[in-house]
Amino acid sequence: MPFMKHPQAIVETSHIGEGTRVWAFVHVLPGAVIGKDCNLCDHVFIENQVTVGDRVTIKSGVQLWDGVHVEDDVFIGPNVTFTNDPFPRSKQHLGAYPETWVRRGASIGANATILPGITIGAGAMVGAGSVVTRSVPSHAVVVGNPARIQRYVTSAPDGGAPARVPGAERPSAIAVDGVALIDVPLIEDLRGNLVAREVGKGLPFAPARCFLVFDVKSREVRGEHAHRQCDQLLVCVRGSVMAVCDDGHERQEFLLEDPTMGLLIPAMVWGTQYRYTPDAMLLVFASRGYEPEDYIRDHDQFLIERKQYEARRAAISSSRP
């Protein structure tokens, strides 16, 4: 037998990977697919339309219902509750169940409740006891009822231990490819203060579009995308905003709270903004007009295209004399 099965476990599926350990009073139905090197602790129940990746830990008291999909390297804490019917009634069954995804490397703390049809993003962390009512972005840390983003972890997308980042501190070095903080002087006057940006003087490109983001509820998240060709400069002209930049290898968080400081997010860098103060006003300069096809809104797709972008850039560099 390629996996370990406790005598008091019931394993009806034939799709279970080598090295997986199935402990007492676990029940896995015939249609489930379980990967390699998983650890299914006591009193876990897994239904038919469920997939579990490799190296997944599922602690005691967890039920994975039809429609739940767990990717590689996920941790699911004790008594986490998944749901698969947004409006359940006794003896009434759905023809098809909403799909809930827990992406690669995510962790869900004990006693959290996950509503149906949402996605827990890669590397995300759900705090113990949280009630998750909406999808969680990749590498976000969410807590509470309903769960809200508190911060982002800074581990690389392909693994590594998450680390805390003092978000209110200005970084001494920028690790994300192409990202820059561009300062301009504050001109103080008895009549009021002034901040100016000109192309080549605080504005690294000629803007084709600019827009202002304001009246954002502090619990809302904006951004969560990358551009294929468009560069952006973010300036918080009032209040403060947290901004996260991710180049597929490094991730870094910036506190924008000073109108003299602009955050340059170049094309092919994933950007997210969150934790707006009630009075926050974020001014965004864009190097291109609005082009829907320029957006990459899925983080996994971004990682694929980012690798292709880096390969093209390396090929161009190697062809130069």
Secondary structure as the mmCIF struct_conf table of DSSP 4:
data_model
#
loop_
_struct_conf.conf_type_id
_struct_conf.id
_struct_conf.beg_label_comp_id
_struct_conf.beg_label_asym_id
_struct_conf.beg_label_seq_id
_struct_conf.end_label_comp_id
_struct_conf.end_label_asym_id
_struct_conf.end_label_seq_id
BEND BEND1 PHE A 3 PHE A 3
STRN STRN1 MET A 4 LYS A 5
TURN_TY1_P TURN_TY1_P1 PRO A 7 GLN A 8
STRN STRN2 ILE A 10 VAL A 11
BEND BEND2 SER A 14 SER A 14
STRN STRN3 ILE A 16 ILE A 16
TURN_TY1_P TURN_TY1_P2 GLU A 18 GLY A 19
STRN STRN4 ARG A 21 VAL A 22
TURN_TY1_P TURN_TY1_P3 ALA A 24 PHE A 25
STRN STRN5 HIS A 27 VAL A 28
TURN_TY1_P TURN_TY1_P4 PRO A 30 GLY A 31
STRN STRN6 VAL A 33 ILE A 34
BEND BEND3 LYS A 36 ASP A 37
STRN STRN7 ASN A 39 LEU A 40
TURN_TY1_P TURN_TY1_P5 ASP A 42 HIS A 43
STRN STRN8 PHE A 45 ILE A 46
BEND BEND4 ASN A 48 GLN A 49
STRN STRN9 THR A 51 VAL A 52
TURN_TY1_P TURN_TY1_P6 ASP A 54 ARG A 55
STRN STRN10 THR A 57 ILE A 58
TURN_TY1_P TURN_TY1_P7 SER A 60 GLY A 61
STRN STRN11 GLN A 63 LEU A 64
TURN_TY1_P TURN_TY1_P8 ASP A 66 GLY A 67
STRN STRN12 VAL A 68 VAL A 70
TURN_TY1_P TURN_TY1_P9 ASP A 72 ASP A 73
STRN STRN13 PHE A 75 ILE A 76
TURN_TY1_P TURN_TY1_P10 PRO A 78 ASN A 79
STRN STRN14 THR A 81 PHE A 82
BEND BEND5 PRO A 86 PHE A 87
STRN STRN15 ARG A 89 ARG A 89
TURN_TY1_P TURN_TY1_P11 SER A 90 LYS A 91
STRN STRN16 GLN A 92 GLN A 92
BEND BEND6 GLY A 95 ALA A 96
HELX_LH_PP_P HELX_LH_PP_P1 TYR A 97 GLU A 99
STRN STRN17 THR A 100 VAL A 102
TURN_TY1_P TURN_TY1_P12 ARG A 104 GLY A 105
STRN STRN18 SER A 107 ILE A 108
TURN_TY1_P TURN_TY1_P13 ALA A 110 ASN A 111
STRN STRN19 THR A 113 ILE A 114
TURN_TY1_P TURN_TY1_P14 PRO A 116 GLY A 117
STRN STRN20 THR A 119 ILE A 120
TURN_TY1_P TURN_TY1_P15 ALA A 122 GLY A 123
STRN STRN21 MET A 125 VAL A 126
HELX_LH_PP_P HELX_LH_PP_P2 GLY A 127 GLY A 127
TURN_TY1_P TURN_TY1_P16 ALA A 128 GLY A 129
STRN STRN22 VAL A 131 VAL A 132
BEND BEND7 ARG A 134 ARG A 134
STRN STRN23 VAL A 136 VAL A 136
TURN_TY1_P TURN_TY1_P17 SER A 138 HIS A 139
STRN STRN24 ALA A 140 VAL A 143
TURN_TY1_P TURN_TY1_P18 GLY A 144 ALA A 147
STRN STRN25 ARG A 148 TYR A 152
STRN STRN26 ALA A 156 ALA A 156
TURN_TY1_P TURN_TY1_P19 PRO A 157 ASP A 158
STRN STRN27 GLY A 159 GLY A 159
TURN_TY1_P TURN_TY1_P20 GLY A 167 ALA A 168
BEND BEND8 GLU A 169 GLU A 169
HELX_LH_PP_P HELX_LH_PP_P3 ARG A 170 PRO A 171
BEND BEND9 SER A 172 ALA A 173
BEND BEND10 VAL A 176 VAL A 176
TURN_TY1_P TURN_TY1_P21 ASP A 177 GLY A 178
STRN STRN28 ALA A 180 ASP A 183
STRN STRN29 LEU A 186 ILE A 187
TURN_TY1_P TURN_TY1_P22 LEU A 190 ARG A 191
STRN STRN30 LEU A 194 VAL A 195
STRN STRN31 GLU A 198 VAL A 199
TURN_TY1_P TURN_TY1_P23 GLY A 200 GLY A 200
STRN STRN32 LYS A 201 LYS A 201
STRN STRN33 GLY A 202 LEU A 203
BEND BEND11 PRO A 204 PHE A 205
BEND BEND12 ALA A 208 ALA A 208
STRN STRN34 ARG A 209 PHE A 214
BEND BEND13 ASP A 215 ASP A 215
TURN_TY1_P TURN_TY1_P24 SER A 218 ARG A 219
STRN STRN35 ARG A 222 HIS A 227
BEND BEND14 ARG A 228 GLN A 229
STRN STRN36 GLN A 232 ARG A 238
BEND BEND15 GLY A 239 GLY A 239
STRN STRN37 VAL A 241 ASP A 246
BEND BEND16 GLY A 248 HIS A 249
STRN STRN38 ARG A 251 LEU A 256
TURN_TY1_P TURN_TY1_P25 PRO A 259 THR A 260
STRN STRN39 MET A 261 ILE A 265
TURN_TY1_P TURN_TY1_P26 ALA A 267 MET A 268
STRN STRN40 TRP A 270 TYR A 274
TURN_TY1_P TURN_TY1_P27 PRO A 278 ASP A 279
STRN STRN41 MET A 281 ALA A 286
BEND BEND17 SER A 287 ARG A 288
HELX_RH_3T_P HELX_RH_3T_P1 PRO A 292 ASP A 294
STRN STRN42 TYR A 295 ILE A 296
HELX_RH_AL_P HELX_RH_AL_P1 HIS A 299 SER A 319
#
